[in-house]
Amino acid sequence: MTGAFGAAADLHEVGRVWCNLCRAEGDTFEIARSEDEMDVMQRHSLMRHPEHEAALRAGQRYEPVEVMP
């Protein structure tokens, strides 16, 4: 089944992983899907969003929210 924006858009969304924290700040960080995508995103989050990582370590709950451009 193809989405409303066509196969090219589906491939773009399915084949990419992005940082919702960056999107919420009006920035972009996205990578191609791969076996180590979670490791790359974790390293990115530690470097770019240390306050978020500190909150998680302190036991606060994080619920990702899709940000509409």
CHARMM internal coordinates of N, CA and C (Angstrom, degrees):
IC EDIT
DIST 1 N 1 CA 1.4467
DIST 1 CA 1 C 1.5368
ANGL 1 N 1 CA 1 C 109.09
DIST 1 C 2 N 1.2878
ANGL 1 CA 1 C 2 N 116.11
DIHE 1 N 1 CA 1 C 2 N 135.29
DIST 2 N 2 CA 1.4593
ANGL 1 C 2 N 2 CA 122.06
DIHE 1 CA 1 C 2 N 2 CA -179.84
DIST 2 CA 2 C 1.5169
ANGL 2 N 2 CA 2 C 109.60
DIHE 1 C 2 N 2 CA 2 C -101.08
DIST 2 C 3 N 1.3222
ANGL 2 CA 2 C 3 N 116.24
DIHE 2 N 2 CA 2 C 3 N 140.19
DIST 3 N 3 CA 1.4646
ANGL 2 C 3 N 3 CA 121.24
DIHE 2 CA 2 C 3 N 3 CA -179.76
DIST 3 CA 3 C 1.5187
ANGL 3 N 3 CA 3 C 111.90
DIHE 2 C 3 N 3 CA 3 C -72.60
DIST 3 C 4 N 1.3029
ANGL 3 CA 3 C 4 N 115.37
DIHE 3 N 3 CA 3 C 4 N 176.41
DIST 4 N 4 CA 1.4591
ANGL 3 C 4 N 4 CA 122.01
DIHE 3 CA 3 C 4 N 4 CA -175.74
DIST 4 CA 4 C 1.5238
ANGL 4 N 4 CA 4 C 113.11
DIHE 3 C 4 N 4 CA 4 C -63.65
DIST 4 C 5 N 1.3320
ANGL 4 CA 4 C 5 N 117.16
DIHE 4 N 4 CA 4 C 5 N -23.97
DIST 5 N 5 CA 1.4539
ANGL 4 C 5 N 5 CA 119.61
DIHE 4 CA 4 C 5 N 5 CA -176.76
DIST 5 CA 5 C 1.5285
ANGL 5 N 5 CA 5 C 112.69
DIHE 4 C 5 N 5 CA 5 C -100.55
DIST 5 C 6 N 1.3386
ANGL 5 CA 5 C 6 N 117.96
DIHE 5 N 5 CA 5 C 6 N 7.59
DIST 6 N 6 CA 1.4465
ANGL 5 C 6 N 6 CA 121.25
DIHE 5 CA 5 C 6 N 6 CA 175.31
DIST 6 CA 6 C 1.5177
ANGL 6 N 6 CA 6 C 114.46
DIHE 5 C 6 N 6 CA 6 C 94.61
DIST 6 C 7 N 1.3245
ANGL 6 CA 6 C 7 N 115.58
DIHE 6 N 6 CA 6 C 7 N 168.89
DIST 7 N 7 CA 1.4638
ANGL 6 C 7 N 7 CA 122.34
DIHE 6 CA 6 C 7 N 7 CA -174.99
DIST 7 CA 7 C 1.5222
ANGL 7 N 7 CA 7 C 112.38
DIHE 6 C 7 N 7 CA 7 C -63.55
DIST 7 C 8 N 1.3342
ANGL 7 CA 7 C 8 N 118.22
DIHE 7 N 7 CA 7 C 8 N -37.14
DIST 8 N 8 CA 1.4653
ANGL 7 C 8 N 8 CA 120.47
DIHE 7 CA 7 C 8 N 8 CA -179.69
DIST 8 CA 8 C 1.5257
ANGL 8 N 8 CA 8 C 110.93
DIHE 7 C 8 N 8 CA 8 C -63.04
DIST 8 C 9 N 1.3159
ANGL 8 CA 8 C 9 N 116.90
DIHE 8 N 8 CA 8 C 9 N -40.45
DIST 9 N 9 CA 1.4658
ANGL 8 C 9 N 9 CA 120.42
DIHE 8 CA 8 C 9 N 9 CA 177.84
DIST 9 CA 9 C 1.5196
ANGL 9 N 9 CA 9 C 110.55
DIHE 8 C 9 N 9 CA 9 C -67.77
DIST 9 C 10 N 1.3269
ANGL 9 CA 9 C 10 N 117.07
DIHE 9 N 9 CA 9 C 10 N -39.46
DIST 10 N 10 CA 1.4681
ANGL 9 C 10 N 10 CA 120.55
DIHE 9 CA 9 C 10 N 10 CA 178.06
DIST 10 CA 10 C 1.5170
ANGL 10 N 10 CA 10 C 110.23
DIHE 9 C 10 N 10 CA 10 C -60.25
DIST 10 C 11 N 1.3170
ANGL 10 CA 10 C 11 N 117.65
DIHE 10 N 10 CA 10 C 11 N -44.94
DIST 11 N 11 CA 1.4535
ANGL 10 C 11 N 11 CA 122.00
DIHE 10 CA 10 C 11 N 11 CA 179.92
DIST 11 CA 11 C 1.5313
ANGL 11 N 11 CA 11 C 109.93
DIHE 10 C 11 N 11 CA 11 C -62.19
DIST 11 C 12 N 1.3233
ANGL 11 CA 11 C 12 N 116.25
DIHE 11 N 11 CA 11 C 12 N -41.93
DIST 12 N 12 CA 1.4686
ANGL 11 C 12 N 12 CA 120.19
DIHE 11 CA 11 C 12 N 12 CA -179.81
DIST 12 CA 12 C 1.5202
ANGL 12 N 12 CA 12 C 110.26
DIHE 11 C 12 N 12 CA 12 C -61.78
DIST 12 C 13 N 1.3177
ANGL 12 CA 12 C 13 N 118.48
DIHE 12 N 12 CA 12 C 13 N -45.94
DIST 13 N 13 CA 1.4587
ANGL 12 C 13 N 13 CA 121.08
DIHE 12 CA 12 C 13 N 13 CA -177.61
DIST 13 CA 13 C 1.5236
ANGL 13 N 13 CA 13 C 111.59
DIHE 12 C 13 N 13 CA 13 C -72.56
DIST 13 C 14 N 1.3210
ANGL 13 CA 13 C 14 N 118.20
DIHE 13 N 13 CA 13 C 14 N -40.53
DIST 14 N 14 CA 1.4598
ANGL 13 C 14 N 14 CA 121.57
DIHE 13 CA 13 C 14 N 14 CA -177.91
DIST 14 CA 14 C 1.5204
ANGL 14 N 14 CA 14 C 111.07
DIHE 13 C 14 N 14 CA 14 C -72.56
DIST 14 C 15 N 1.3292
ANGL 14 CA 14 C 15 N 117.22
DIHE 14 N 14 CA 14 C 15 N -33.31
DIST 15 N 15 CA 1.4544
ANGL 14 C 15 N 15 CA 121.16
DIHE 14 CA 14 C 15 N 15 CA -175.03
DIST 15 CA 15 C 1.5113
ANGL 15 N 15 CA 15 C 114.82
DIHE 14 C 15 N 15 CA 15 C -89.04
DIST 15 C 16 N 1.3328
ANGL 15 CA 15 C 16 N 118.30
DIHE 15 N 15 CA 15 C 16 N 4.76
DIST 16 N 16 CA 1.4580
ANGL 15 C 16 N 16 CA 121.99
DIHE 15 CA 15 C 16 N 16 CA -176.30
DIST 16 CA 16 C 1.5221
ANGL 16 N 16 CA 16 C 110.58
DIHE 15 C 16 N 16 CA 16 C -126.62
DIST 16 C 17 N 1.3132
ANGL 16 CA 16 C 17 N 115.64
DIHE 16 N 16 CA 16 C 17 N 152.28
DIST 17 N 17 CA 1.4585
ANGL 16 C 17 N 17 CA 123.32
DIHE 16 CA 16 C 17 N 17 CA 173.40
DIST 17 CA 17 C 1.5138
ANGL 17 N 17 CA 17 C 106.08
DIHE 16 C 17 N 17 CA 17 C -125.82
DIST 17 C 18 N 1.3346
ANGL 17 CA 17 C 18 N 117.57
DIHE 17 N 17 CA 17 C 18 N 132.19
DIST 18 N 18 CA 1.4487
ANGL 17 C 18 N 18 CA 119.30
DIHE 17 CA 17 C 18 N 18 CA -177.61
DIST 18 CA 18 C 1.5151
ANGL 18 N 18 CA 18 C 111.22
DIHE 17 C 18 N 18 CA 18 C -129.46
DIST 18 C 19 N 1.3234
ANGL 18 CA 18 C 19 N 114.56
DIHE 18 N 18 CA 18 C 19 N 163.73
DIST 19 N 19 CA 1.4614
ANGL 18 C 19 N 19 CA 122.24
DIHE 18 CA 18 C 19 N 19 CA -179.71
DIST 19 CA 19 C 1.5256
ANGL 19 N 19 CA 19 C 108.69
DIHE 18 C 19 N 19 CA 19 C -95.11
DIST 19 C 20 N 1.3383
ANGL 19 CA 19 C 20 N 116.58
DIHE 19 N 19 CA 19 C 20 N 113.25
DIST 20 N 20 CA 1.4630
ANGL 19 C 20 N 20 CA 120.41
DIHE 19 CA 19 C 20 N 20 CA 179.10
DIST 20 CA 20 C 1.5182
ANGL 20 N 20 CA 20 C 111.85
DIHE 19 C 20 N 20 CA 20 C -67.73
DIST 20 C 21 N 1.3272
ANGL 20 CA 20 C 21 N 118.09
DIHE 20 N 20 CA 20 C 21 N -27.94
DIST 21 N 21 CA 1.4640
ANGL 20 C 21 N 21 CA 119.89
DIHE 20 CA 20 C 21 N 21 CA 177.46
DIST 21 CA 21 C 1.5258
ANGL 21 N 21 CA 21 C 110.03
DIHE 20 C 21 N 21 CA 21 C -64.79
DIST 21 C 22 N 1.3283
ANGL 21 CA 21 C 22 N 116.88
DIHE 21 N 21 CA 21 C 22 N -41.40
DIST 22 N 22 CA 1.4624
ANGL 21 C 22 N 22 CA 120.11
DIHE 21 CA 21 C 22 N 22 CA 176.53
DIST 22 CA 22 C 1.5259
ANGL 22 N 22 CA 22 C 110.39
DIHE 21 C 22 N 22 CA 22 C -64.51
DIST 22 C 23 N 1.3227
ANGL 22 CA 22 C 23 N 117.20
DIHE 22 N 22 CA 22 C 23 N -43.01
DIST 23 N 23 CA 1.4651
ANGL 22 C 23 N 23 CA 120.04
DIHE 22 CA 22 C 23 N 23 CA 179.41
DIST 23 CA 23 C 1.5180
ANGL 23 N 23 CA 23 C 111.07
DIHE 22 C 23 N 23 CA 23 C -59.29
DIST 23 C 24 N 1.3231
ANGL 23 CA 23 C 24 N 116.60
DIHE 23 N 23 CA 23 C 24 N -41.29
DIST 24 N 24 CA 1.4648
ANGL 23 C 24 N 24 CA 120.83
DIHE 23 CA 23 C 24 N 24 CA -179.94
DIST 24 CA 24 C 1.5214
ANGL 24 N 24 CA 24 C 111.06
DIHE 23 C 24 N 24 CA 24 C -62.99
DIST 24 C 25 N 1.3447
ANGL 24 CA 24 C 25 N 117.38
DIHE 24 N 24 CA 24 C 25 N -26.92
DIST 25 N 25 CA 1.4651
ANGL 24 C 25 N 25 CA 122.40
DIHE 24 CA 24 C 25 N 25 CA 179.01
DIST 25 CA 25 C 1.5243
ANGL 25 N 25 CA 25 C 112.05
DIHE 24 C 25 N 25 CA 25 C -90.90
DIST 25 C 26 N 1.3303
ANGL 25 CA 25 C 26 N 117.31
DIHE 25 N 25 CA 25 C 26 N 2.88
DIST 26 N 26 CA 1.4583
ANGL 25 C 26 N 26 CA 120.93
DIHE 25 CA 25 C 26 N 26 CA -179.06
DIST 26 CA 26 C 1.5099
ANGL 26 N 26 CA 26 C 113.33
DIHE 25 C 26 N 26 CA 26 C 80.17
DIST 26 C 27 N 1.3334
ANGL 26 CA 26 C 27 N 117.09
DIHE 26 N 26 CA 26 C 27 N 17.10
DIST 27 N 27 CA 1.4558
ANGL 26 C 27 N 27 CA 122.55
DIHE 26 CA 26 C 27 N 27 CA -179.69
DIST 27 CA 27 C 1.5268
ANGL 27 N 27 CA 27 C 108.60
DIHE 26 C 27 N 27 CA 27 C -112.30
DIST 27 C 28 N 1.3118
ANGL 27 CA 27 C 28 N 116.98
DIHE 27 N 27 CA 27 C 28 N 176.76
DIST 28 N 28 CA 1.4614
ANGL 27 C 28 N 28 CA 121.05
DIHE 27 CA 27 C 28 N 28 CA 179.84
DIST 28 CA 28 C 1.5180
ANGL 28 N 28 CA 28 C 110.05
DIHE 27 C 28 N 28 CA 28 C -135.06
DIST 28 C 29 N 1.3219
ANGL 28 CA 28 C 29 N 115.41
DIHE 28 N 28 CA 28 C 29 N 130.13
DIST 29 N 29 CA 1.4581
ANGL 28 C 29 N 29 CA 121.50
DIHE 28 CA 28 C 29 N 29 CA 167.84
DIST 29 CA 29 C 1.5056
ANGL 29 N 29 CA 29 C 105.82
DIHE 28 C 29 N 29 CA 29 C -141.05
DIST 29 C 30 N 1.3179
ANGL 29 CA 29 C 30 N 116.93
DIHE 29 N 29 CA 29 C 30 N 113.53
DIST 30 N 30 CA 1.4571
ANGL 29 C 30 N 30 CA 120.63
DIHE 29 CA 29 C 30 N 30 CA 177.70
DIST 30 CA 30 C 1.5080
ANGL 30 N 30 CA 30 C 110.03
DIHE 29 C 30 N 30 CA 30 C -142.62
DIST 30 C 31 N 1.3239
ANGL 30 CA 30 C 31 N 114.80
DIHE 30 N 30 CA 30 C 31 N 150.53
DIST 31 N 31 CA 1.4560
ANGL 30 C 31 N 31 CA 121.56
DIHE 30 CA 30 C 31 N 31 CA -178.73
DIST 31 CA 31 C 1.5188
ANGL 31 N 31 CA 31 C 108.70
DIHE 30 C 31 N 31 CA 31 C -133.47
DIST 31 C 32 N 1.3229
ANGL 31 CA 31 C 32 N 116.12
DIHE 31 N 31 CA 31 C 32 N 161.40
DIST 32 N 32 CA 1.4603
ANGL 31 C 32 N 32 CA 120.96
DIHE 31 CA 31 C 32 N 32 CA 174.35
DIST 32 CA 32 C 1.5272
ANGL 32 N 32 CA 32 C 109.12
DIHE 31 C 32 N 32 CA 32 C -73.59
DIST 32 C 33 N 1.3181
ANGL 32 CA 32 C 33 N 116.33
DIHE 32 N 32 CA 32 C 33 N 145.25
DIST 33 N 33 CA 1.4612
ANGL 32 C 33 N 33 CA 120.47
DIHE 32 CA 32 C 33 N 33 CA 177.18
DIST 33 CA 33 C 1.5197
ANGL 33 N 33 CA 33 C 109.80
DIHE 32 C 33 N 33 CA 33 C -60.10
DIST 33 C 34 N 1.3442
ANGL 33 CA 33 C 34 N 115.49
DIHE 33 N 33 CA 33 C 34 N 139.09
DIST 34 N 34 CA 1.4573
ANGL 33 C 34 N 34 CA 120.56
DIHE 33 CA 33 C 34 N 34 CA 178.74
DIST 34 CA 34 C 1.5225
ANGL 34 N 34 CA 34 C 108.15
DIHE 33 C 34 N 34 CA 34 C -159.63
DIST 34 C 35 N 1.3238
ANGL 34 CA 34 C 35 N 115.78
DIHE 34 N 34 CA 34 C 35 N 176.33
DIST 35 N 35 CA 1.4594
ANGL 34 C 35 N 35 CA 120.03
DIHE 34 CA 34 C 35 N 35 CA -179.60
DIST 35 CA 35 C 1.5229
ANGL 35 N 35 CA 35 C 111.90
DIHE 34 C 35 N 35 CA 35 C -66.44
DIST 35 C 36 N 1.3410
ANGL 35 CA 35 C 36 N 117.39
DIHE 35 N 35 CA 35 C 36 N -28.50
DIST 36 N 36 CA 1.4619
ANGL 35 C 36 N 36 CA 119.87
DIHE 35 CA 35 C 36 N 36 CA -177.05
DIST 36 CA 36 C 1.5317
ANGL 36 N 36 CA 36 C 112.58
DIHE 35 C 36 N 36 CA 36 C -105.83
DIST 36 C 37 N 1.3312
ANGL 36 CA 36 C 37 N 117.05
DIHE 36 N 36 CA 36 C 37 N 21.52
DIST 37 N 37 CA 1.4696
ANGL 36 C 37 N 37 CA 120.49
DIHE 36 CA 36 C 37 N 37 CA -177.19
DIST 37 CA 37 C 1.5302
ANGL 37 N 37 CA 37 C 112.54
DIHE 36 C 37 N 37 CA 37 C -58.16
DIST 37 C 38 N 1.3190
ANGL 37 CA 37 C 38 N 118.40
DIHE 37 N 37 CA 37 C 38 N -38.59
DIST 38 N 38 CA 1.4625
ANGL 37 C 38 N 38 CA 120.39
DIHE 37 CA 37 C 38 N 38 CA -179.23
DIST 38 CA 38 C 1.5267
ANGL 38 N 38 CA 38 C 111.05
DIHE 37 C 38 N 38 CA 38 C -68.51
DIST 38 C 39 N 1.3148
ANGL 38 CA 38 C 39 N 117.36
DIHE 38 N 38 CA 38 C 39 N -37.15
DIST 39 N 39 CA 1.4640
ANGL 38 C 39 N 39 CA 120.67
DIHE 38 CA 38 C 39 N 39 CA 176.92
DIST 39 CA 39 C 1.5289
ANGL 39 N 39 CA 39 C 110.86
DIHE 38 C 39 N 39 CA 39 C -65.18
DIST 39 C 40 N 1.3321
ANGL 39 CA 39 C 40 N 116.54
DIHE 39 N 39 CA 39 C 40 N -43.38
DIST 40 N 40 CA 1.4600
ANGL 39 C 40 N 40 CA 120.75
DIHE 39 CA 39 C 40 N 40 CA 179.38
DIST 40 CA 40 C 1.5237
ANGL 40 N 40 CA 40 C 110.13
DIHE 39 C 40 N 40 CA 40 C -63.09
DIST 40 C 41 N 1.3398
ANGL 40 CA 40 C 41 N 116.84
DIHE 40 N 40 CA 40 C 41 N -44.11
DIST 41 N 41 CA 1.4625
ANGL 40 C 41 N 41 CA 119.89
DIHE 40 CA 40 C 41 N 41 CA -179.52
DIST 41 CA 41 C 1.5289
ANGL 41 N 41 CA 41 C 110.95
DIHE 40 C 41 N 41 CA 41 C -67.04
DIST 41 C 42 N 1.3196
ANGL 41 CA 41 C 42 N 117.54
DIHE 41 N 41 CA 41 C 42 N -35.64
DIST 42 N 42 CA 1.4633
ANGL 41 C 42 N 42 CA 120.42
DIHE 41 CA 41 C 42 N 42 CA 177.51
DIST 42 CA 42 C 1.5246
ANGL 42 N 42 CA 42 C 110.64
DIHE 41 C 42 N 42 CA 42 C -64.38
DIST 42 C 43 N 1.3250
ANGL 42 CA 42 C 43 N 117.06
DIHE 42 N 42 CA 42 C 43 N -44.40
DIST 43 N 43 CA 1.4686
ANGL 42 C 43 N 43 CA 120.63
DIHE 42 CA 42 C 43 N 43 CA 177.97
DIST 43 CA 43 C 1.5274
ANGL 43 N 43 CA 43 C 110.58
DIHE 42 C 43 N 43 CA 43 C -62.81
DIST 43 C 44 N 1.3287
ANGL 43 CA 43 C 44 N 115.99
DIHE 43 N 43 CA 43 C 44 N -41.58
DIST 44 N 44 CA 1.4642
ANGL 43 C 44 N 44 CA 120.64
DIHE 43 CA 43 C 44 N 44 CA 177.25
DIST 44 CA 44 C 1.5221
ANGL 44 N 44 CA 44 C 110.47
DIHE 43 C 44 N 44 CA 44 C -59.70
DIST 44 C 45 N 1.3121
ANGL 44 CA 44 C 45 N 116.36
DIHE 44 N 44 CA 44 C 45 N -46.82
DIST 45 N 45 CA 1.4646
ANGL 44 C 45 N 45 CA 120.72
DIHE 44 CA 44 C 45 N 45 CA -177.85
DIST 45 CA 45 C 1.5267
ANGL 45 N 45 CA 45 C 111.33
DIHE 44 C 45 N 45 CA 45 C -63.66
DIST 45 C 46 N 1.3275
ANGL 45 CA 45 C 46 N 117.13
DIHE 45 N 45 CA 45 C 46 N -40.48
DIST 46 N 46 CA 1.4650
ANGL 45 C 46 N 46 CA 120.51
DIHE 45 CA 45 C 46 N 46 CA 178.35
DIST 46 CA 46 C 1.5295
ANGL 46 N 46 CA 46 C 111.64
DIHE 45 C 46 N 46 CA 46 C -62.92
DIST 46 C 47 N 1.3334
ANGL 46 CA 46 C 47 N 116.31
DIHE 46 N 46 CA 46 C 47 N -38.32
DIST 47 N 47 CA 1.4644
ANGL 46 C 47 N 47 CA 119.85
DIHE 46 CA 46 C 47 N 47 CA -177.96
DIST 47 CA 47 C 1.5276
ANGL 47 N 47 CA 47 C 111.92
DIHE 46 C 47 N 47 CA 47 C -81.11
DIST 47 C 48 N 1.3261
ANGL 47 CA 47 C 48 N 117.20
DIHE 47 N 47 CA 47 C 48 N -43.32
DIST 48 N 48 CA 1.4668
ANGL 47 C 48 N 48 CA 120.82
DIHE 47 CA 47 C 48 N 48 CA -171.69
DIST 48 CA 48 C 1.5306
ANGL 48 N 48 CA 48 C 113.00
DIHE 47 C 48 N 48 CA 48 C -91.37
DIST 48 C 49 N 1.3280
ANGL 48 CA 48 C 49 N 117.55
DIHE 48 N 48 CA 48 C 49 N -28.91
DIST 49 N 49 CA 1.4645
ANGL 48 C 49 N 49 CA 121.16
DIHE 48 CA 48 C 49 N 49 CA -174.18
DIST 49 CA 49 C 1.5324
ANGL 49 N 49 CA 49 C 111.07
DIHE 48 C 49 N 49 CA 49 C -129.51
DIST 49 C 50 N 1.3291
ANGL 49 CA 49 C 50 N 117.92
DIHE 49 N 49 CA 49 C 50 N 57.06
DIST 50 N 50 CA 1.4691
ANGL 49 C 50 N 50 CA 119.92
DIHE 49 CA 49 C 50 N 50 CA -175.72
DIST 50 CA 50 C 1.5256
ANGL 50 N 50 CA 50 C 112.96
DIHE 49 C 50 N 50 CA 50 C -61.82
DIST 50 C 51 N 1.3440
ANGL 50 CA 50 C 51 N 118.03
DIHE 50 N 50 CA 50 C 51 N -31.79
DIST 51 N 51 CA 1.4583
ANGL 50 C 51 N 51 CA 120.00
DIHE 50 CA 50 C 51 N 51 CA 179.12
DIST 51 CA 51 C 1.5348
ANGL 51 N 51 CA 51 C 111.55
DIHE 50 C 51 N 51 CA 51 C -65.95
DIST 51 C 52 N 1.3118
ANGL 51 CA 51 C 52 N 116.37
DIHE 51 N 51 CA 51 C 52 N -34.25
DIST 52 N 52 CA 1.4669
ANGL 51 C 52 N 52 CA 121.68
DIHE 51 CA 51 C 52 N 52 CA 177.10
DIST 52 CA 52 C 1.5262
ANGL 52 N 52 CA 52 C 109.55
DIHE 51 C 52 N 52 CA 52 C -67.39
DIST 52 C 53 N 1.3245
ANGL 52 CA 52 C 53 N 116.62
DIHE 52 N 52 CA 52 C 53 N -46.40
DIST 53 N 53 CA 1.4641
ANGL 52 C 53 N 53 CA 120.79
DIHE 52 CA 52 C 53 N 53 CA 179.78
DIST 53 CA 53 C 1.5287
ANGL 53 N 53 CA 53 C 110.81
DIHE 52 C 53 N 53 CA 53 C -62.99
DIST 53 C 54 N 1.3403
ANGL 53 CA 53 C 54 N 117.10
DIHE 53 N 53 CA 53 C 54 N -38.67
DIST 54 N 54 CA 1.4626
ANGL 53 C 54 N 54 CA 120.73
DIHE 53 CA 53 C 54 N 54 CA 178.19
DIST 54 CA 54 C 1.5297
ANGL 54 N 54 CA 54 C 110.45
DIHE 53 C 54 N 54 CA 54 C -64.20
DIST 54 C 55 N 1.3186
ANGL 54 CA 54 C 55 N 117.26
DIHE 54 N 54 CA 54 C 55 N -39.41
DIST 55 N 55 CA 1.4678
ANGL 54 C 55 N 55 CA 120.85
DIHE 54 CA 54 C 55 N 55 CA 178.15
DIST 55 CA 55 C 1.5217
ANGL 55 N 55 CA 55 C 110.77
DIHE 54 C 55 N 55 CA 55 C -63.64
DIST 55 C 56 N 1.3308
ANGL 55 CA 55 C 56 N 116.94
DIHE 55 N 55 CA 55 C 56 N -41.11
DIST 56 N 56 CA 1.4665
ANGL 55 C 56 N 56 CA 119.95
DIHE 55 CA 55 C 56 N 56 CA 177.84
DIST 56 CA 56 C 1.5268
ANGL 56 N 56 CA 56 C 111.08
DIHE 55 C 56 N 56 CA 56 C -63.14
DIST 56 C 57 N 1.3326
ANGL 56 CA 56 C 57 N 116.52
DIHE 56 N 56 CA 56 C 57 N -43.26
DIST 57 N 57 CA 1.4665
ANGL 56 C 57 N 57 CA 120.00
DIHE 56 CA 56 C 57 N 57 CA 178.73
DIST 57 CA 57 C 1.5256
ANGL 57 N 57 CA 57 C 111.72
DIHE 56 C 57 N 57 CA 57 C -64.59
DIST 57 C 58 N 1.3312
ANGL 57 CA 57 C 58 N 116.88
DIHE 57 N 57 CA 57 C 58 N -27.73
DIST 58 N 58 CA 1.4637
ANGL 57 C 58 N 58 CA 121.49
DIHE 57 CA 57 C 58 N 58 CA 179.03
DIST 58 CA 58 C 1.5268
ANGL 58 N 58 CA 58 C 112.04
DIHE 57 C 58 N 58 CA 58 C -81.13
DIST 58 C 59 N 1.3344
ANGL 58 CA 58 C 59 N 116.47
DIHE 58 N 58 CA 58 C 59 N 0.04
DIST 59 N 59 CA 1.4566
ANGL 58 C 59 N 59 CA 120.28
DIHE 58 CA 58 C 59 N 59 CA 176.01
DIST 59 CA 59 C 1.5159
ANGL 59 N 59 CA 59 C 115.28
DIHE 58 C 59 N 59 CA 59 C 95.03
DIST 59 C 60 N 1.3231
ANGL 59 CA 59 C 60 N 117.24
DIHE 59 N 59 CA 59 C 60 N 6.11
DIST 60 N 60 CA 1.4544
ANGL 59 C 60 N 60 CA 119.11
DIHE 59 CA 59 C 60 N 60 CA 177.22
DIST 60 CA 60 C 1.5192
ANGL 60 N 60 CA 60 C 109.77
DIHE 59 C 60 N 60 CA 60 C -74.54
DIST 60 C 61 N 1.3090
ANGL 60 CA 60 C 61 N 116.63
DIHE 60 N 60 CA 60 C 61 N 151.05
DIST 61 N 61 CA 1.4601
ANGL 60 C 61 N 61 CA 122.01
DIHE 60 CA 60 C 61 N 61 CA -177.33
DIST 61 CA 61 C 1.5308
ANGL 61 N 61 CA 61 C 109.91
DIHE 60 C 61 N 61 CA 61 C -91.96
DIST 61 C 62 N 1.3100
ANGL 61 CA 61 C 62 N 116.18
DIHE 61 N 61 CA 61 C 62 N 140.36
DIST 62 N 62 CA 1.4626
ANGL 61 C 62 N 62 CA 121.66
DIHE 61 CA 61 C 62 N 62 CA 177.72
DIST 62 CA 62 C 1.5131
ANGL 62 N 62 CA 62 C 108.79
DIHE 61 C 62 N 62 CA 62 C -119.19
DIST 62 C 63 N 1.3326
ANGL 62 CA 62 C 63 N 115.63
DIHE 62 N 62 CA 62 C 63 N 123.95
DIST 63 N 63 CA 1.4539
ANGL 62 C 63 N 63 CA 121.09
DIHE 62 CA 62 C 63 N 63 CA 175.71
DIST 63 CA 63 C 1.5237
ANGL 63 N 63 CA 63 C 107.92
DIHE 62 C 63 N 63 CA 63 C -117.79
DIST 63 C 64 N 1.3309
ANGL 63 CA 63 C 64 N 116.84
DIHE 63 N 63 CA 63 C 64 N 109.95
DIST 64 N 64 CA 1.4739
ANGL 63 C 64 N 64 CA 118.93
DIHE 63 CA 63 C 64 N 64 CA -178.31
DIST 64 CA 64 C 1.5236
ANGL 64 N 64 CA 64 C 111.16
DIHE 63 C 64 N 64 CA 64 C -62.16
DIST 64 C 65 N 1.3135
ANGL 64 CA 64 C 65 N 116.21
DIHE 64 N 64 CA 64 C 65 N 141.75
DIST 65 N 65 CA 1.4540
ANGL 64 C 65 N 65 CA 122.27
DIHE 64 CA 64 C 65 N 65 CA -179.75
DIST 65 CA 65 C 1.5155
ANGL 65 N 65 CA 65 C 107.74
DIHE 64 C 65 N 65 CA 65 C -125.45
DIST 65 C 66 N 1.3030
ANGL 65 CA 65 C 66 N 116.96
DIHE 65 N 65 CA 65 C 66 N 131.77
DIST 66 N 66 CA 1.4675
ANGL 65 C 66 N 66 CA 120.62
DIHE 65 CA 65 C 66 N 66 CA 176.55
DIST 66 CA 66 C 1.5275
ANGL 66 N 66 CA 66 C 108.30
DIHE 65 C 66 N 66 CA 66 C -73.71
DIST 66 C 67 N 1.3069
ANGL 66 CA 66 C 67 N 116.45
DIHE 66 N 66 CA 66 C 67 N 129.67
DIST 67 N 67 CA 1.4516
ANGL 66 C 67 N 67 CA 121.79
DIHE 66 CA 66 C 67 N 67 CA -177.52
DIST 67 CA 67 C 1.5191
ANGL 67 N 67 CA 67 C 108.63
DIHE 66 C 67 N 67 CA 67 C -101.86
DIST 67 C 68 N 1.3082
ANGL 67 CA 67 C 68 N 116.72
DIHE 67 N 67 CA 67 C 68 N 125.52
DIST 68 N 68 CA 1.4619
ANGL 67 C 68 N 68 CA 120.53
DIHE 67 CA 67 C 68 N 68 CA 177.93
DIST 68 CA 68 C 1.5195
ANGL 68 N 68 CA 68 C 108.69
DIHE 67 C 68 N 68 CA 68 C -83.08
DIST 68 C 69 N 1.3423
ANGL 68 CA 68 C 69 N 117.79
DIHE 68 N 68 CA 68 C 69 N 129.52
DIST 69 N 69 CA 1.4773
ANGL 68 C 69 N 69 CA 120.20
DIHE 68 CA 68 C 69 N 69 CA -179.48
DIST 69 CA 69 C 1.5138
ANGL 69 N 69 CA 69 C 111.51
DIHE 68 C 69 N 69 CA 69 C -68.53
END
COOR INIT
IC SEED 1 N 1 CA 1 C
IC BUILD
